[in-house]
Amino acid sequence: MRLRIPRPRCARGIHSLRGRLTLANVALLAVGVVAATVVSVMGMRYYLLDQIDAELTANRDRLGGSRLTLREIDSLSVLSFLAGRVEPDQDTQDPSKSLFAAVDARGTNVGVLGFEPTPAQRALTDAVGDPRRLVRDPDPHDVTVRGDAYRVTATRLADGTYILLGSSTEALHEGVAKAVRLNLAIGSLLLVGLGCLTMVSVRRRMRPLEDMVETSSAIAEGDLARRVPSSRDPILEVEQLRLALNSMLQQVESAYRTRERSAAQLRRFVADASHELRTPLAAIRGYLQLYDRGMLRDPAERQRARERMLAESDRMARLVDELLVLARLDQRPELRLRDVDLCRLVRDAAQDLRVQQPERPVTVDADGAVTVRADESGLRQVLGNLLGNVRVHTPADTPVRLAVTRADGAVRVCVEDGGPGLGAEDAARVFDRFFRAGGGAGSGLGMAIVQGVVQAHGGEVAVRTAPGEGLAVTVTLPARPVPSPSPSSGERAVPAAGLPVAGLRMAPADASGPAGEGAERRGAPTG
């Protein structure tokens, strides 16, 4: 029963990465809009004020440098160039125009050009206060005249009269206010547009991350073959993350499949080993029970029972020895490497087979000497198991050929017989432990030992067979074997069936014993 894990949903709102990126972009743009508005408005204000101040200062300098008195001004009407046409009632004057007023030394308004001071002139005088402060300051001042803003400066005539000159700044302030409102309106539209574009762009850019979340959730639910798909417009960093994640998922899936396969093989191995050991134990227990109950009264029956118990115990001992050899191979032991003449080993194995089965035709193609760096006892065990399969599972008159060749820096040993051969399905399982095609004799461990020894030397084993065409087993060994990593280097081997392996030594091959009976079928050699 598989536990269903709910898929996490992507967070929405301002707490999601999408929302935070959008808020960050909008906030940055808002700061930029405000800063640009402030800089532009302040620059425009200072520019316009500078123009007004320049005009007021120029008029003041021209009037103060003329050395005229108020009476001379009245008689010459020189003030007309300052204010244009002077109206008797300046209350009706446009506030955007300039104001002027004449003040005596006591700070009292005096008439100009025969007109009495108007309320606007009096209001300007009251707003300024002491005109001497304006005369001393070269820059105009800001004053408020009847609610309107003015820039005001002053100059002193030759007779001691003060002339106040003012220019309205209401138009300037209105223009600045309109500019601020326009900038804020445009900035708001920009913020809204940027927010929408950021949401759309971030959603599209964040799609690969959402695919990774969905893929991880699917894998957590058991779909180990799921991978993160590629986006149409990949970003470099996201694409690198996708490739790294897919590579990691591939490794995880491979490790999981390997573990499942190893666990299944271990369970099958334990079951097969238990079955193989149970059979001789049951036979020994049965004979002991017969003897204990006194049912074996005839000396011949007792002798036969004793021989059967010895045979079953020998069979069980051989099975345990083979299991110990496989367990030691699983631990990747350090081999006792030395220079070994492989041709000599092949000739010795062929001679042993001729002694055991004189009627079998044996052909040996191993003249001279071919030296390899290997463990001699392990190679003898390999040859013994291969020839033991031929001896037990092929007719006694079936020809056998043994050959040793060297090519491309490798040495090959081929053991070929003319027996009935194997089918494709059985050939694919020939190296499985406890596999016996057709329920043949033997423990089914011989070919597994052959493969384990050869792989410990850094070589490989290949099988070529077909029904009715015999079986050929080719062992390929490197001239200088690659050292196998020890279990402490990062990969721990699991002992077969949990058997202890400390202090074991690889048993030498016994061509005449059941070590070669690791045959996996009846009626056809397994190599």
C-alpha positions in Angstrom: 0.0 0.0 0.0 1.6 3.2 -1.1 1.3 6.3 1.0 -0.1 9.2 -1.0 1.7 12.5 -0.3 -0.3 15.6 -1.1 1.4 17.9 -3.6 2.3 21.3 -2.1 0.6 24.2 -3.7 2.5 27.3 -4.7 2.1 30.1 -2.3 0.0 33.0 -3.5 -0.1 36.6 -2.5 2.6 38.8 -1.2 4.3 35.9 0.7 5.1 34.1 -2.5 8.3 34.7 -4.4 6.2 36.1 -7.3 4.5 38.6 -5.1 7.7 39.7 -3.4 9.5 40.2 -6.8 6.5 42.3 -8.0 6.5 44.4 -4.8 10.2 44.9 -5.0 10.0 46.1 -8.7 7.0 48.3 -8.0 8.7 49.8 -4.9 11.9 50.5 -6.8 10.0 52.2 -9.6 8.0 54.2 -7.1 11.2 55.4 -5.5 12.5 56.3 -8.9 9.3 58.2 -9.9 9.3 60.1 -6.6 13.0 61.0 -7.0 12.6 62.1 -10.6 9.5 64.2 -9.7 11.3 65.9 -6.8 14.4 66.6 -8.9 12.4 67.9 -11.9 10.1 70.0 -9.9 12.8 71.5 -7.7 14.9 72.2 -10.8 11.9 73.9 -12.6 11.1 76.0 -9.5 14.7 77.1 -9.0 15.0 78.0 -12.7 11.8 80.1 -12.7 12.6 81.8 -9.4 16.0 82.6 -10.7 14.4 84.4 -13.7 12.1 86.4 -11.4 15.0 87.2 -9.1 17.1 88.3 -12.0 14.5 90.6 -13.3 13.8 92.1 -9.9 17.5 92.6 -9.2 18.1 94.2 -12.6 15.2 96.7 -12.0 16.5 97.4 -8.5 20.1 98.0 -9.7 18.9 100.3 -12.5 16.7 102.3 -10.2 19.3 102.5 -7.4 22.1 103.4 -9.7 20.2 106.3 -11.3 20.8 108.6 -8.2 17.3 110.1 -8.5 15.0 111.3 -5.9 11.3 110.5 -5.6 10.4 114.1 -6.8 12.7 113.7 -9.8 11.0 110.4 -10.6 7.6 112.0 -10.4 8.7 114.9 -12.6 10.3 112.7 -15.2 7.8 109.8 -15.0 10.7 107.4 -15.0 8.7 104.8 -13.2 6.7 104.0 -16.3 9.4 101.7 -17.6 9.2 99.7 -14.4 5.5 98.9 -14.2 4.3 99.9 -17.6 1.1 101.9 -17.4 0.3 102.6 -13.7 -3.4 102.4 -12.8 -4.8 104.6 -10.0 -6.4 101.5 -8.4 -4.0 98.6 -8.3 -6.5 96.4 -6.5 -7.9 95.5 -9.9 -4.4 94.7 -11.2 -3.7 91.1 -12.3 -1.9 89.4 -9.4 0.6 87.9 -11.9 1.9 91.4 -12.6 4.5 93.3 -10.5 3.9 95.5 -7.5 5.9 98.5 -6.3 5.5 100.9 -3.4 7.4 104.0 -2.2 8.1 104.2 1.6 9.7 107.1 3.4 12.4 106.8 6.1 9.6 106.3 8.8 8.2 103.3 6.9 5.1 105.2 5.7 3.7 104.8 2.2 4.0 107.9 0.0 2.2 108.6 -3.2 3.8 108.2 -6.6 3.0 110.1 -9.8 0.4 112.1 -7.9 -1.6 109.0 -6.8 -2.3 108.0 -3.3 -1.0 104.6 -2.0 -3.3 101.8 -3.0 -4.4 99.0 -0.6 -2.1 96.6 -2.5 0.9 98.9 -2.0 0.0 99.3 1.7 -0.3 95.5 2.0 3.1 95.1 0.3 4.6 97.6 2.8 3.0 95.8 5.7 4.3 92.4 4.5 7.9 93.7 4.1 8.1 95.5 7.4 11.6 97.0 7.6 12.7 97.8 4.0 16.3 98.3 5.2 16.7 94.5 5.5 15.8 94.1 1.8 18.2 96.8 0.8 21.1 95.1 2.6 20.3 91.6 1.2 21.2 91.2 -2.4 18.7 88.4 -3.0 14.9 88.9 -3.1 12.7 87.6 -0.3 9.4 85.6 -0.3 6.5 87.5 1.2 2.7 86.9 1.2 0.6 89.9 0.1 -3.2 89.3 0.8 -2.8 85.6 0.4 -0.6 85.7 -2.8 3.1 84.8 -2.9 5.6 87.4 -4.1 9.3 87.8 -4.4 10.3 91.3 -3.1 13.4 93.4 -3.1 14.1 97.1 -2.3 16.4 99.9 -3.1 17.1 103.4 -1.5 16.8 106.6 -3.6 19.0 109.6 -3.2 16.5 111.4 -0.9 16.2 108.4 1.5 13.0 107.1 0.1 12.7 103.3 -0.3 11.2 101.7 -3.4 9.8 98.2 -2.9 9.7 96.1 -6.0 7.6 92.8 -6.0 6.8 90.1 -8.5 4.0 87.5 -8.1 5.1 83.8 -7.9 1.5 82.4 -8.0 1.9 81.3 -11.6 5.1 79.6 -10.7 3.5 77.7 -7.9 0.5 76.8 -10.0 2.8 75.5 -12.7 4.8 73.5 -10.2 1.6 72.0 -8.7 0.4 71.0 -12.2 3.8 69.4 -13.0 3.7 67.4 -9.7 0.2 66.2 -10.4 1.1 65.2 -14.0 4.2 63.3 -12.8 2.3 61.5 -10.1 -0.4 60.5 -12.6 2.1 59.2 -15.1 4.1 57.5 -12.3 0.9 55.8 -11.0 0.2 54.5 -14.5 3.8 53.3 -14.8 3.5 51.5 -11.5 0.3 49.8 -12.4 1.7 48.7 -15.8 5.0 47.5 -14.3 3.1 45.5 -11.6 1.0 43.8 -14.3 4.0 43.1 -16.5 6.1 41.9 -13.6 3.4 39.5 -12.5 3.1 38.1 -16.1 6.9 37.9 -16.6 7.6 36.4 -13.2 4.8 33.8 -13.7 6.4 32.8 -17.0 9.9 32.8 -15.5 8.8 30.9 -12.4 7.0 28.1 -14.4 10.2 25.9 -14.4 10.3 26.1 -10.6 6.6 25.0 -10.4 7.4 22.1 -12.8 10.2 21.1 -10.4 7.7 21.2 -7.5 5.3 19.1 -9.4 8.0 16.6 -10.5 9.3 16.3 -6.9 5.7 15.6 -5.7 5.1 13.0 -8.4 8.4 11.3 -7.5 7.4 11.3 -3.8 4.2 9.6 -4.8 6.2 6.8 -6.6 6.6 8.0 -10.2 10.4 7.6 -10.2 10.6 8.0 -14.0 9.3 11.6 -13.8 11.7 14.3 -14.9 11.6 18.1 -15.1 10.6 19.2 -18.6 12.5 21.9 -20.4 10.9 25.3 -20.8 10.5 27.1 -24.2 12.6 30.2 -23.1 15.0 28.8 -20.5 17.0 31.0 -18.2 20.6 30.0 -17.8 20.5 29.5 -14.0 17.1 27.8 -14.1 18.2 25.5 -16.9 21.4 24.6 -15.0 19.2 23.8 -12.0 16.9 21.7 -14.1 19.8 19.7 -15.6 21.4 19.1 -12.2 18.0 18.1 -10.7 17.3 15.6 -13.6 20.8 14.2 -13.2 20.2 13.7 -9.5 16.8 12.1 -10.1 18.4 9.8 -12.6 21.0 8.7 -10.0 18.3 8.3 -7.3 16.1 6.2 -9.6 19.1 4.1 -10.6 20.1 3.6 -7.0 16.5 2.7 -6.0 16.1 0.2 -8.8 19.5 -1.3 -8.0 18.5 -1.6 -4.3 15.2 -3.2 -5.2 16.8 -5.6 -7.5 19.5 -6.5 -5.0 16.9 -6.9 -2.3 14.9 -9.2 -4.6 18.0 -11.2 -5.5 19.0 -11.5 -1.9 15.5 -12.8 -0.9 15.6 -15.3 -3.7 19.2 -16.3 -2.8 18.3 -16.8 0.8 15.2 -18.9 -0.2 17.2 -21.0 -2.6 20.1 -21.5 -0.2 17.6 -22.5 2.5 16.0 -25.0 0.2 19.3 -26.4 -0.9 20.5 -26.9 2.7 17.2 -28.2 3.8 17.3 -31.2 1.4 20.5 -32.9 2.8 19.5 -32.0 6.3 16.2 -33.7 5.9 17.8 -36.8 4.5 20.4 -37.0 7.3 17.6 -36.4 9.9 15.5 -39.2 8.3 18.3 -41.8 8.5 19.1 -40.8 12.1 15.5 -41.2 13.1 15.4 -44.7 11.4 18.6 -45.6 13.3 17.4 -44.2 16.6 14.1 -46.2 16.4 16.0 -49.4 15.7 14.5 -49.8 12.2 17.9 -50.4 10.6 18.6 -53.9 11.9 20.4 -55.3 8.9 24.1 -54.4 8.9 23.9 -53.7 5.1 21.1 -51.3 5.7 23.0 -49.5 8.4 26.1 -49.3 6.1 23.9 -47.9 3.3 22.4 -45.4 5.7 25.8 -44.3 6.9 27.1 -43.9 3.4 24.0 -41.8 2.4 24.4 -39.6 5.5 28.1 -39.1 4.6 27.2 -38.3 1.0 24.5 -35.7 2.1 26.9 -34.1 4.6 29.6 -33.9 1.9 27.0 -32.3 -0.4 26.0 -29.8 2.2 29.7 -29.0 3.0 30.4 -28.4 -0.7 27.3 -26.1 -0.9 28.5 -24.1 2.2 32.0 -23.9 0.7 30.6 -22.5 -2.5 28.5 -20.0 -0.6 31.5 -18.9 1.3 33.4 -18.4 -1.9 30.6 -16.2 -3.3 30.4 -14.3 -0.1 34.1 -13.6 -0.2 33.8 -12.5 -3.8 31.0 -10.2 -2.9 33.3 -8.5 -0.4 35.8 -7.8 -3.2 38.9 -9.4 -1.6 42.5 -8.6 -2.3 43.7 -11.2 -4.8 47.1 -12.9 -4.4 48.4 -11.6 -7.7 51.5 -13.1 -9.4 52.6 -14.1 -12.9 50.6 -17.1 -13.9 51.1 -19.2 -17.1 47.5 -19.5 -18.3 48.4 -22.1 -21.0 49.9 -24.4 -18.3 46.7 -24.1 -16.2 44.6 -24.9 -19.3 46.7 -28.0 -20.2 46.5 -29.2 -16.5 42.7 -28.9 -16.5 42.5 -30.7 -19.8 44.7 -33.5 -18.5 42.5 -33.9 -15.4 39.4 -34.2 -17.7 41.1 -36.9 -19.8 41.9 -38.9 -16.7 38.3 -38.6 -15.4 36.7 -39.3 -18.9 39.2 -41.1 -21.1 36.6 -41.5 -23.8 35.9 -37.8 -24.3 37.7 -36.1 -27.2 39.6 -33.1 -25.8 41.3 -30.5 -28.0 43.7 -28.0 -26.5 45.0 -25.0 -28.3 47.3 -23.6 -25.7 50.9 -24.0 -26.9 53.7 -22.0 -25.5 53.2 -19.7 -22.6 50.8 -16.8 -22.0 51.5 -15.1 -18.8 48.9 -13.0 -16.9 49.0 -11.2 -13.5 46.3 -13.1 -11.6 45.4 -15.3 -8.6 46.3 -18.8 -9.6 43.8 -20.6 -7.3 41.0 -18.5 -8.6 41.8 -19.3 -12.2 42.0 -23.0 -11.4 38.6 -22.7 -9.8 37.2 -21.0 -13.0 38.6 -23.8 -15.3 37.5 -26.5 -12.9 33.9 -25.2 -12.8 33.7 -24.8 -16.6 35.0 -28.3 -17.3 33.0 -29.7 -14.4 29.8 -28.5 -16.2 31.0 -30.1 -19.4 31.8 -33.4 -17.6 28.5 -33.7 -15.7 26.0 -32.3 -18.2 27.1 -33.5 -21.6 27.5 -37.0 -22.9 30.8 -38.6 -22.3 31.7 -38.7 -26.0 30.9 -35.0 -26.6 34.1 -33.2 -27.9 35.5 -30.3 -25.9 37.9 -27.6 -27.1 40.0 -25.4 -24.9 41.9 -22.4 -26.4 44.1 -19.5 -25.1 44.6 -16.4 -27.2 46.1 -12.9 -26.6 44.9 -9.9 -28.5 44.6 -6.1 -27.8 46.2 -6.3 -24.4 43.8 -9.0 -23.1 44.0 -12.7 -22.7 41.0 -14.9 -23.7 40.3 -18.5 -22.6 37.5 -20.3 -24.5 35.9 -23.6 -23.3 33.6 -24.9 -26.1 31.6 -28.1 -26.2 29.4 -29.8 -28.7 26.5 -30.5 -26.4 22.8 -29.6 -26.8 23.3 -25.9 -25.9 20.9 -23.6 -24.2 17.8 -21.5 -25.2 18.0 -17.7 -25.2 16.0 -17.4 -21.9 18.2 -19.9 -20.1 21.4 -18.4 -21.5 20.3 -15.0 -20.1 20.1 -16.5 -16.6 23.1 -18.7 -16.7 25.1 -16.6 -14.2 22.2 -16.4 -11.7 22.9 -18.1 -8.4 21.0 -21.4 -7.9 19.8 -21.3 -11.5 19.6 -24.8 -13.0 18.1 -25.1 -16.5 15.6 -27.9 -16.6 16.1 -28.8 -12.9 19.6 -30.2 -13.6 21.9 -31.5 -10.9 24.3 -29.4 -8.9 23.9 -26.5 -6.7 23.6 -23.9 -9.4 26.5 -21.8 -8.1 29.3 -22.9 -10.4 28.8 -20.2 -13.1 28.1 -17.5 -10.5 31.6 -18.4 -9.0 33.1 -18.2 -12.4 31.7 -14.7 -13.0 32.6 -13.5 -9.6 36.3 -14.6 -9.9 36.7 -13.2 -13.4 35.1 -9.9 -12.3 37.4 -9.7 -9.3 40.3 -9.8 -11.8 38.7 -7.0 -13.8 37.6 -9.3 -16.7 34.4 -10.4 -18.1 32.6 -13.7 -19.1 30.6 -14.1 -22.3 28.4 -17.0 -23.3 27.6 -18.1 -26.9 25.0 -20.8 -27.3 21.9 -21.9 -29.2 19.8 -25.1 -29.0 21.6 -28.0 -30.6 24.8 -25.9 -31.3 26.6 -26.5 -28.0 27.9 -23.9 -25.6 31.0 -21.7 -25.7 32.2 -19.7 -22.6 34.8 -17.1 -23.2 36.7 -15.6 -20.3 38.5 -12.3 -21.0 41.2 -11.2 -18.6 43.4 -8.1 -18.7 47.1 -8.7 -18.8 47.4 -6.4 -15.8 44.1 -6.5 -13.8 42.5 -3.3 -12.6 42.5 -3.2 -8.8 39.0 -3.6 -7.4 37.9 -1.0 -4.9 37.6 -2.2 -1.3 34.3 -2.0 0.5 35.7 0.9 2.6 36.2 3.1 -0.4 32.5 4.0 -0.7 30.7 0.9 -1.8 29.9 -1.9 0.7 29.4 -5.4 -0.6 26.7 -7.5 0.9 27.7 -11.1 1.8 25.7 -13.8 0.1 22.9 -15.0 2.4 24.5 -13.2 5.3 27.3 -15.7 5.7 30.5 -14.7 7.6 33.4 -14.0 5.3 36.2 -12.9 7.7 39.4 -14.8 7.2 38.2 -16.8 4.2 40.6 -18.0 1.5 39.5 -18.9 -2.0 39.4 -22.7 -2.3 41.4 -24.1 -5.2 39.6 -25.8 -8.0 38.9 -29.5 -7.7 38.1 -30.8 -11.1 37.0 -34.1 -9.7 34.7 -32.7 -7.0 31.3 -31.2 -7.1 32.8 -27.7 -7.4 32.3 -28.2 -11.1 28.8 -29.4 -10.4 27.6 -25.8 -10.3 25.8 -26.9 -13.4 22.6 -25.1 -14.0 20.7 -27.6 -16.1 20.3 -31.2 -17.1 21.4 -32.5 -20.4 23.3 -29.4 -21.6 26.6 -27.8 -20.4 26.4 -24.5 -18.6 30.1 -23.7 -19.0 
